[in-house]
Amino acid sequence: MSKSLIIVESPSKAKTINKYLGKKFVVEASVGHIKNLPKSKLGVDIENGYLPNYVTIRGKSEIVNKLKKLAKSSQEVFIATDPDREGEAIAFNIAEEIKDKNTKIHRVLFHEITADGIKEAMASPRDIDYNLVNSQQARRVMDRLVGYKISPFLWKTVYMGLSAGRVQSVALRLICEKEELIKSFKETEYWSILGDFETEKKQNFFAKLYKVDGKELIVPEEKFIEELKAKNKLENFYFISNKEHAAEIKEKILNESYSIKSITKKESKRNPPPPFITSSLQQEASRRLRFSAKKTMMVAQQLYEGVELGAEGPVGLITYMRTDSTRLSNEAIEKVRSHILSNYGPEYLPPAPRIFKKSKSAQDAHEAIRPTSIDYSPESIKKLLSHDQFALYELIWNRFVACQMTPAILDQTSILIEGGIFLFKATGSIYKFRGFLQVFDDSLSNSDKAKDDEDKELNNLLPADLSEKDKLAILEILTHQHFTKPPARYAESSLVKELESRGIGRPSTYALIISTLLDRKYVEQQERRLFATDLGMDVNKILLTHFNEVFDVQFTAKMEDELDTIATGGKSYKEVLDDFYIPFNNILEKVEKKVDDIKGSLQESTDVICEKCGKPMIIKWGRNGKFMACSGYPDCKNTKPVDGEDQKPTGEICDLCGAEMIFKVGRYGKFMACSKYPECKSTKPITLKIPCPKCAKGELVEKKTKTKRTFYGCSKYPECDFASWDRPVGTECPDCKHPYLVEKYNQKKGSFIKCPGCKKEFDKNLEPLTTEE
């Protein structure tokens, strides 16, 4: 009797599945997509209902022929590509190739690569869902139309090789809008005041000035102030504007007598977070593990497809990792509740399972991301996993277990202290019962919402025997200067959160959106934050000026919903593409007539005169960035760098011929070259003038990884492998004498200096940072 054929995407998944199915099946991998739209042309027949012209991907012919041969000799064919729309589209392309060899073709969905998951999927095969295929095909065609219609426009106006994407350009818009907000931000000075109070029993605690003459103290953030003005409520609030104002308030405070006005005690609960979906996994892995979205999905794919667990062979450790649903199977809930009861006790198990509310935009096609088996605890298989696999698996495991545990319970105390027109507030909280925090401490999740250090200081243990109307002595008044902060740039995690909240993109697209922006050099990453480059800002400006409707955030979110209606059968493939393409094409036709004007608008005039022909130089865009070119082009082809550094002497001598070295600008930025080029081709990197702390022979140089992330290494590499993500400072630590310090930055502290050895932090003058700072 002939065997049945199962076709999956990944060889590692094929290996894991083959282990469970046995000799009645042959499992073969397509190794991803077998077909795609052609690279050299649009590949979409717009006049014939947007019919895509798929071609076999180069190098895949051998795989396709093998699948045809196996299909012909098989009893039945089960296509088990990933259980999402892209997987459905791959299944459709495979079926089209093999249907003349075998007509018994079925579609199966493996939501988890386990014995039970595979058995369940094989017991309920179905036909290929053409609504899902058309939905994915419509997305692909939309993206192709935008990319292949607008990218050439960018080539004509900026330079060859640039690209525009339907969703990536909206993500770029969000990043650039944040950049504009930061540039236009005006900081405002304000002061806060802490009081050090003492009870009659000589116990002291801190309280923060809360109100002055009935008006609550606020942080004077520009947006908040404008909102208060619009509502005519600004007079109800108060802020201390400068040092003199703070000194005046301090003097008045010290002249008052104080007593406790009220004490409020209450019990509060913190419920556990839901199990992971794709976006929340990417966000949490970024915050806790410092994984990029791309890396998170790569490692998750490994855990899903199967990891070798010794004698057990390959085992799929997590459910499918592209999902927007927090839903859990009844079986998974029963097993984790049993685990909680036996490992933590009845007080950690709620009386009923937790069911999490799904978001309005969730397709809910798959379960949440969870371990496939409660038997494989992270610690029990740690030695069999790579470092990254273990870290991500532990994160998924802990979140899954915690989501079905009891809440954490806190006792909170709030004290108001009154003296004349001044009202101080002190708060304290302690955990009465940690609940789910025993497994998953989510305090790290809120690191981007961290309060000021002094607020943390105020969350102290208050004296236990305080009563209302108790007299208090004021020992000291501490005044602290602050400045309002500009909005924080997006990190990968916060950008994913923003895209998800606005309905832009889907779980399978977030990582690709970010990696594309980085690859195109529209965005660069510094200190884990996404900065729009000059190129990104200019491309965004062009797209928004001339294609604003296409790259409108709400329009893009609406098109995502339209794609969903194809999947559910609510709208046809052609209807949705007509809704998109007809207005898009009308805009494109109008803009094409203005290419020369748009290109001219990007050029900047300068006062620099061309030394070859005497005409003024202008600033233009080129593949290596902005540069100055003679306005007399093509008669005069003189160019020079915008910053004027090119050809300037460096003060260095060529090691080969003794001539003077000069600055040059090349494809990878600035470098030093011999002034006698081309006779002498000696070059040197531009160093930080800091001796390498490891070998002391080379100097530190700024470098880039393949993903364009900046780091600092030794100029003697590969002889010396010193590397640092943070920019080194050529000064030893004043405390532990570590040979160098590094520059750091965060939203709360701004720029500061840190010792990699003792971890102590300093300001720019190497003065130790205090808790107030």
Buried (B, 14 or more C-beta within 10 A) or exposed (E): EEBBBBBBBBEBBBBBBBBBBEEEBBBBBBBBBBBBBEEEEBBBEEEEEBBBEBBBBEEBEEBBEEBBEBBEEBEBBBBBBBBBBBBBBBBBBBBBBBBEBBEEBBBBBBBBBBBEBBEBBBEEBEEBBBBBBBBBBBBBBBBBBBBBBBBBBBEEBBBEEBBBBBBBBBBBBBBBBBBEEBEEEEEBBBBBBBBBBBBEEEEEBBBBBBBBEEBEBBBBBBEBBEEBEEEEEBEEBBBBEEEEBBBEBBEBBEEEEBEBBEBEEEEEEBBBBBBBBBBBBBBBBBBBBEBBBBBBBBBBBBBBBBBBBEEEBBBBBBBBBBBBBBBBBEEBBEBBBEBBEEEBEEEBBBEEBBEBEBBEBBBEBBBBBBBBBBEBBBEEBEEBBEEBBBBBBBBBBBBBBBBBBBBBBBBBBBBBBBBEEBBBBBBBBEEBBBBBBBBBEBEEBEEBEEEBBBEEBBBBEBBEEBEEEBEBEBEEBBBBBBEBBBBBBBBBBBBBBBBBEBBBBBBBBBBBBBBBBBEBBBBBBEBBBBBBBEBBBBBBEBBBEBBEEBBBBEBBBEBBEBBBBBBEEEBBBBBBBEBBBEEBEEBBEEBEEEBEEBBEEBEEEEEBEBEEBEBBBBBBBEEEBBBBBBBBBEEBEBBBBBEEBBEEEBEBEBEEEEBEBBBBBEEEEBBBBBBBBEEBEBBBBBBBEBBBBBBEEBBBBBBEEEEEBBBBBBBBBEEBEBBBEBBBBBBBBBEEEBBBBBBBEBBEEEEBBBBBBEEBBBBEEEEEBEEBB
